[in-house]
Structures are given as structure tokens and as C-alpha cells.
Amino acid sequence: MFSGLKKLFSNESGPSAAAQPASASPENAVASLFLRRDAVFDRNNRLSGHIFTLQESSTLADADDAAQRDFDQTLLDTLNTSSEAWNTSTAYIPLSSASLGLPAIDRLKSSNVVLLVQLAAEAEADSVCEAIDLLHERGFQIGVFRQPKNPAFARVIQLVDYAAIDIGANVADTARDFSAAVRATATERPIRLLACNVETPDDLRFCQQWHFNNFHGKFASLSSTGRSDSSGDPHKSLLLNILRLVQGDAETAEIAAAMKQDPLLSFRILRYLNSPALGLSHRIDSLAQALTILGRQRLTRWLSVLLFSVREPQLGDWLLVENALTRGRLMEVLGETAMPGVAHDPLFLTGIFSCLGNLLHRPLAETLNDMLLADDIKSALLERSGPYAPLLAVAEACEDFDLARMKSTALAAGLAPRTVNRALLAATAWASEVTEYWE
């Protein structure tokens, strides 16, 4: 999954290996390429942003600056279809230094954006530094990849906000020395250290020890939460029971009585329902009021979201939370195109409940037997059949960034890459906004 990013981050002076033929028009390229995003974590083990790139291709491994600018233009045009994906988290966008003057950068919302610069082989320090100063004035943060052999690197590193290194492609001593050198350089302005392609939890601990601030790589998917059941959060069993009551024929008084069994859970539910993420115009002070304002179907949706909140989350927890929320919202947004006129709440529930087995450490079929779900939702989750199954397949392929599956599932669902990319950005924005208000 990370091979394309490893090529990008370890390239000493040349452009990204993820490129398209220069002969392809920008419009055609935007329409035909799939966006990928990879999680970035902070020192608190919380997901803090994403690196956005386009699908892999080795076509331009030795491309010139003009061809690289064309590819970077395509990436920027793709991201400019939605400027909301980094409202509450950071977007890291790798670009060649030859692309820093592209007009498409002007259309990006500068807040929470880090432009990660790969110095071109012929980069001139004066022009790159001037471009960085202008981008700083417009509110962008700038990072640079470790390229000590590039003549412009020594001056550029003094101006940036982030310094990045490919951990997987360098020995430990190199990463340690890079950290020490960057911290010694940061005399007038702080420079955050970004560790890319961190492969294992041991590598993560090494990077944390050497003062790195942000971390990217497959270490998160290898990190076990160490929980064998759902007892990590004692509220989940009660929350599942409330979900069953809301979905069933239970009276409002019975639902309220279930909530009173755990005052802390009641507080968490009401705080979440009143958060800006939901955008409600009236304050909700009780679950009975929530049932009146939202209705049982929408309340089921939001209780399902809250089910994935984790107290004192670990790396694996955050990855699971993001996967679940993004799947649900992605399916819902894609449904607007693929299934017009169809209620989208079932699509959302299909996506989010597809991760429920991993959350509760129980077989998904066993978990779903205890819930009152529509047959189409259960068919998609358990049999990969029915009207919702094609969109679930797209969501899972996007999460894994399995390019072959992304192409085949999108084709089967009647979706263009452009539509999938825009929906992925929207889902990223929504998931980040929702988790912003959790403990």
C-alpha cells in the first residue's frame, strides 16, 4: 500500500514516481485518476491529518520539471474539488519545487495545509526561498523532504515549518542525526519533524524518542489495541441496548429509563447531539426531545456514530474510528449519484456497521443478530449482495487503496473516479469534524 509513497519520500532530487504521461490533458487526468489519502498521527497517537496523493504510476519516474508540474497540477485540481477536507485536520500535499508557482495553489484554502516540497534536481535556492516566503504570506505551511545532496536544501530547510524524512529508507543513525540537525537549525522558528513510512510500532517509538512530531506509515494498522472484547469502554453494551430500543417499538419512557442507568453515558450522548458537528438549530436536553426533533431513524444514525467514540484511544482505535465514519459518509455521498431518490441513512448505517465486528471484537453476524436492521443492510454486510453492496465495495477499496479494486468497483457501481474522489474528500472532512468533539 505504501510503496508509491516510499518512492516519493525517498527520491533524492527527482519528481514523484506517481505520475501520468505528459501527453494526457489535465482535464482527462483529473477525470481518470483516483485519489489516495494516508493517515498522519501526532505524538498523542491521535490522527491529525492526511497525506494526499494520486494513484501510482512509474511512467514519469525520470520526468522533467514540466511533466512533474502537469502531474502536480492534476493533484491540486483534484483537491480543489472540495476545500473542506482539512477544516479540522491537516492536509499534507507533496509537490515539486518546480510547482510552487502553479495558479492552482491559489485556489486551495491555506488554513491547515502543508505543502511538502520535493526539491527538483535543478532547483535554485533563491527562487525556491522566494516562493516559500510568498506562500507563507498567504497562510500556507511549508515542509521539505530530506535531500542533503541538493544544493538548495541547506537554505530551504531554514525557512520551512516541517522537515520530512523517509524512515523506512534510512538507517536509524540517519534519522537520529536528521532530527538533531533540524532542531539545531530551528533557532528562529520551530520546525516540526515528520516521519514518513514508519513501518512498525518499534520504529514509531524510536521516532518519538528522537523528537519527531508527526508520523505516517503502516505502523498504525499493525498496532493492536490489546482489547479482547468490548469491555474497553463500559458504555458500549448499554449504548447497544439503547440502539435496539430506539430501532424497535419501545416507548420513549423505556428508552429514557435505559439512559438513566448510566448518567455519564447520558451526558456524552446529549453533548454529542448538541455539538456543532450535527448543526441542529435547537438545543436537545433529553433523549425524549431528541426522538421528537430527530426521529428514530436519524437518532439511530447518531447513536451509531457515538458507538465508535473511544475513551483514551490508541492508534488502532483511531484508525478504526476513521474507517467506520468515512465508510458511512462515503457511501452516503456516493448514493446521491448512484442511487438518486433513495433514502441515504441506510447507506450510512451499512458503511459504519461494516466495522462493528472489529469494534466489539465479535463476529459481525453475531452482532447484527441483536440489531433491528433492514434486510438490504444485512445482505450487504453479511453476503455482499443487494442494492447497497456495490457502494460498500467501493468504500472498502478506497480505504485499502487497492487500485485494481477501486477501478472495478467504481465501474460496477457506475461511478467515475472524479465522483469517488470528491466523495472521499467530503467524507474525510465529515469524519474529522465529528471526532473533533469527542474526548
N, C-alpha and C positions, 0 to 999 in steps of 0.2 A: 504493500500500500504506500509506503513512504519512499520507494525507490526514485520516483521523479523528483521529490523534494531533496533527496540526498544529492542527486546530480546538481540541482540548483545551488544548494548551500555550499557544496564542496568545490564548485567551479572557481578556479583561481582568478581568472580575469575575463573569461568569455561569458556569453549570454546563457540564459536558461536553456536546458535541454527540452523544456516543454514548449514547443513552438510549432507553428504551422508554416506550410510553404508560403514564400513571399508572394507568389502569384495569386494566392487566394485573396479575394476582396475582403475588406474589413466587415462589410455587411454580411457576406456569406459566412465568414469566420465566426462572427457573433452568433449567427443562427445555427451553426453546426457543432460548436464546442460545448462540452459540459464543464460546469464549474465544480471545483472541489474545495473543501474547507477542512482544515485540520486544527484541532483544539490547541490552545496555548493556556498553560496554567501558571498561577503565581506562587509565591513562597508559602502561602497558606493552603496550598493544594486545591485552590478553587479555580474553576475555569474562568479565565479573564478575557479571552478573545479568540480570534481565529486567524490563521494564515489562509489567504485566498489565492488560489492559482487556477490554471486551466488544465485540461486533460493532457496527459503525457504524449509527447511525440519526439522522436530523435531526429526529425527531419532537418532541424536547424542547429544541430549541436555545434557547428562551426560557423554559424551565421554571422553576417556583418552587422554593423550598427543599424543600418536601415531596416533590415529584416527583423531585428530584435525590436525596434521601435514599432513596427507593424504589429508584432505579437503583443507587446505591452499595450498598444492602443486597443487591441481586441479585449484584453483583460479589463482595462479601465471602462470600456464601453459596456461590458457585461455587468460590472459592478455598478455602473451608473443607472442601470435599470431600476435599482432600488437603493436609496440612500439611508434606509432605516436599519440596516443590519448591524450597525455599530452605534446605535443610540446609547446603549448602556454597557457595551463591551468594546474591545479594541479590535480594529481590522488591521492586520499586517499585510501589506501589499508589496511583493517583490517586484522591483523594476530595475532595468539597466540605467546606469548614469546617463546614457545617451537619450533616455526617455523623459528626463526631468522637466523638459520644456514642453511636453505634449499638452495641447489645449484641453484634452480630456481630464487632466488633473484638476483644472479649474472647476469642473462640474462636480467633483467629489465634495462631500461635506467634510470639512477639515477636522472637526472635532472627533476625537477617538480614532484617528487614522495615523498609522505609522507606515511611511514609505521606506521599505527596506532596499537599500541601494546596492546593486552589484556593479562594481566599477568595471567599465569597459576597458579593453586592453590599451586603447589609445586615449584614455581619459586624461584631460588636462586639469590639474589641481585648481587653477584659478577659476575656470568656468564651472566646475562642479561645486566649488565652495560658494560661488556667486549664486548658483541655482539653489543651493541649500538655504542660504540667507533669505532669498525671496520666498521660498516655501515656508520657512519659519515665520516670516512676517504675515503669511496668510493663515497661520494657525496649525500647520502640519507638524507632526513629529517625524524625525528622520532617523533611520538606522543604517548601518553599513555592515556588510559581511567582512569577516576577517580575510584580508588579502595583502599580507605584508610585502609581497613582491611587486605590487602595483605602485608605480611612482607617486600616485596621488593619495595613497592610503594614509600616510603619516599626517598630512594636513587635514584630510577629511575627517579622520577619527576625532579630531579636536572640536568639531562642530556638531556632532550628532547627539541624539538623545538615547540611541540604542546601539549596542555593538553585538553582533551575532557571530556565532561560531558553530560549525558542524561538529558536534561531539563524536558522532559515530565514525567520522573520517579522520579523527586526530587522536593521538595518544594522550594519556592523562596529563603528562607534563606540559604539553602544548596548551591544553585548556586552562591549566592552572596558571601558566605564565601569561596567557592572554588576559585572564581575569586580573592578575596583578598589574599588568601594564595598563589596562584600561582604567583601573581605579587610580593609578598614579597619574594618568593623563587628565582625569576629570577634576582638575583643580578649580576651574571657574564655573562649570556646570556639571550636574550629576549625569552620569551615563549609566543606563540600565543595561545589564548583561542578559542577552537572550541565548539560551542553549537550545540548538536545533538538533533534531534527530537523536534525542535521548532514548536509548534503546531499552534500558532495564531500570527497575527500581534502585539498584545499586548505583547506576550511572546518575540517577536523579539525586541520590543522597550526596554523591561526590560533588555535583554541581551546586547543590545547596550549601555544602561546606565551603565552597570557593566563591560564595557571594553572588551567584547568578540570581537574577530576579524573576525571570520568566522561562518557561520550559515547554518544548514541543517534542513530540515523538510518541512511539507506541508504548512507552513505559506505563501510561495510564491504563491502557487496555490489559496490561499484564499485572496490574496492582489489584490484589484481592482485598475485598473489604473485611475478610475474616469473619463474616457472619454466616452462620449455617442456617438461619431461619429469619423470620420477620421480627424477632424479639429485639433487634437493634433499635427499633422505635416502638415503644409500648402502645402508642396511639393507633397503630395501623389496624389492629384487629377491630377496635371499636369503630374506626372510620369505615372499614369494610362493611360492618354491620349497619351503620347509618346509610351507606350507599344502597344496601339491599332494601332497607326500609323506604328510602326515597324512590327507588325504582319500582317498588311494589305498591300494595294497596294500603299501606299503613297510614293511620291518621296522623295529623300534624302533631297532636299531643304525644303520641307514642314516639315520634321522631325526636321531639324536644326532650322527652324523658331519657332517651338514649344519650343525648348530648350531655345531659346533666351528670352522667356517670363520670365524666372527666372534664372538670372546669377548664383545665389548660387546653384541651383539645377544642372546646367551645371557643375559647379566646382566639386560638390560632385560626379556626375556620372563619370567624367573624372578621378578624384583622385582614385575612386574605381577601375575603369578599368585598371589603371596603378599600382595598389597595387601588392605586391609580391604574394598575395593570388591567383591571376589569372595566374601568371607565364608566361606572354606574353614576347616574345623576342623583340618586337618593341614598342616604346612609342606611345600612342594614344593621339593626340592633339585635335581631334574634333570627333563628333558623326559620321560625314561622313566617317572619317577614320576608326572608329570602325566598321561601316557597311561593309567596304571593307575588313578589316582584319578578323573580327569575322564571318561575315554573319548574316543575320537577325535571324536565329534560335538561334544561340549562344548568340547574343545580347539580344534577348528576355529572355533567361535564366538569364543573369547577371542583367538586369533591374528588373527582378522579385525578385532577391535576394536583390537588393538595396531597393526595395519597403518595405522590412521588417526592414530597419535601422530606428532607433528611436532616436530622439534628446531628451536629458535629460530623458532617460528611467527609468521607475520604475520597481519594482520586477516583476510584471505581464508581462511587456513588454519584459524583458529579457527571461522569460520562454517561451513566445510566439515565440520570435525570434529563440531561440534554437530549439523548437519543429518543427518549419517550416523548418529551414535549415537542421536539422537532418533527418526529414522525407524525404525531397527531395533527399538528398545524399544517405540515406539508401536504398531507392527504386532503385536508380540508380546503386549502388554497387550490390544489390541483383539481379538486372536484368541481370548482367553479367553471373550469374549462372542459373537463372530461365528462362531467355529469351535470349539466345545467338543469336547473329546475328541481334538483333532488336535494332533500334536507342534508346539510353537511355535518350536523352533530354526530350522526352515526359514523361518518368517516373519521372524525376526530377521535372518537372512542376506540375505533378499530386500531388506529395508529398507536395511541397511548397504551391500550391494554395489551398490545403485542409485546410489550416489555414487562408485563406484570409478573410473569413467572420468574424472571431474573430478580425482580424487586423483592418478591416474597420467598424466594428460594423453594418454590413448589412447582410441580408440573403445571403448565398453563391450563391444560384440560381440567385438572382438578380444581384449580382456582376459579375457572369460568363456570363450573357446575354450580357454584354457590352464588352466582350472579344472574340477575334477570336481564339478559341481553337479547337483542333481536337476532333472529336466525341468520341473517346476512352477515352480521358481525362475527358470530361464532363460526360460520362457514369459512370466512376469510382467515380467521385466526387459526383454526384447527385443521382445515382441509385445503387452504389456499384456493378456494373456489368461491363462486358467487360474484356479485357486481362490484364489491369493494376490493377483491383480491388483486386486480391489476395495479391499483394505486398503492396498495401495501407493498407490492413487489418493487415499484419504483422507489418508494421511500427507503426500503431496506438496501437497495442497490446504491442509492445516494449516500447513505450512511457509511457503507463499506468502500465507497468509491471504486466499485468494480465496473470498469468502463464498458466491458462487453455486456454485462447485465444492464447497465444504465441504458445503453442503446437499445437492447432488445425489449426491455420492459417498457421504456418510453414509447417505442414503436407500437407495442401491443396495446398500450393504453391510449394511443392516438395523440401523443404529446410531443411537441417539438422541444429540442434542447433549450431554446430560449425560454419557453414556458416553465420548464423544470428549474432552470437557473433562477428565474425571478421568484418562483415559489420557494426555493431553498433560501434565498436571501430574506424573504418575508418571514419564513418560519424561524430562521436564526434570530431575527430581530425580536419576534414574539417570545421565544424561549428565554432569551436574555432578559427581557423586560419582566417576565413573570418571576424568574428566580431572583431578581434584584430585591424583591420584598420578602424573601424567606430568611429564616435565621441563618 
